[in-house]
Amino acid sequence: MGTCRIEAAYNYLTEKVIIKILSMVDDRVKQGEFDHAEANATWANLTGDNEPLLTFC
């Protein structure tokens, strides 16, 4: 880590999570839309944080 910034947003129209990875070294950007389970798994893989990105009531 330390060479990129990771952002997450929720798209209410598609009900999917957008995860964006921005390189701090050059101008590369990777972005993807995920369903809730995929978003939590992807977030955990990218950040090492096992707390879910999304929780449901």
C-alpha positions in Angstrom: 0.0 0.0 0.0 1.0 3.6 0.1 1.2 3.9 -3.7 -2.5 4.1 -4.3 -5.8 5.5 -2.9 -8.9 3.4 -2.8 -12.4 5.0 -2.9 -15.8 3.5 -2.7 -19.2 4.8 -3.7 -22.7 3.4 -4.0 -24.7 3.7 -7.2 -28.4 3.9 -6.2 -29.6 3.4 -9.8 -27.8 0.0 -10.3 -27.6 -0.8 -6.6 -24.0 -1.7 -7.0 -20.8 -0.5 -5.3 -18.2 1.3 -7.3 -14.6 0.8 -6.2 -12.0 3.0 -7.7 -8.2 2.6 -7.3 -6.1 5.6 -8.1 -2.3 5.3 -8.5 -0.3 7.8 -6.5 2.7 7.1 -8.8 1.3 7.8 -12.2 -2.1 8.5 -13.8 -3.5 4.9 -13.8 -7.1 4.4 -12.5 -8.9 1.1 -12.2 -12.6 1.0 -11.5 -15.3 -1.6 -11.2 -18.9 -2.1 -10.1 -19.7 -4.9 -7.8 -22.7 -6.4 -6.0 -22.7 -6.2 -2.2 -20.9 -9.5 -1.5 -18.3 -8.9 -4.2 -17.7 -5.4 -3.0 -17.0 -6.6 0.6 -14.7 -9.3 -0.6 -12.8 -6.9 -3.0 -12.5 -4.3 -0.3 -11.0 -6.8 2.1 -8.6 -8.1 -0.5 -7.4 -4.6 -1.4 -7.2 -3.0 2.0 -6.6 -6.0 4.3 -9.5 -4.7 6.4 -11.9 -7.5 7.4 -14.6 -5.1 8.5 -17.3 -5.2 5.8 -17.6 -2.2 3.5 -21.3 -2.6 3.5 -23.6 -4.0 6.2 -27.3 -4.6 5.9 -30.1 -4.2 8.5 
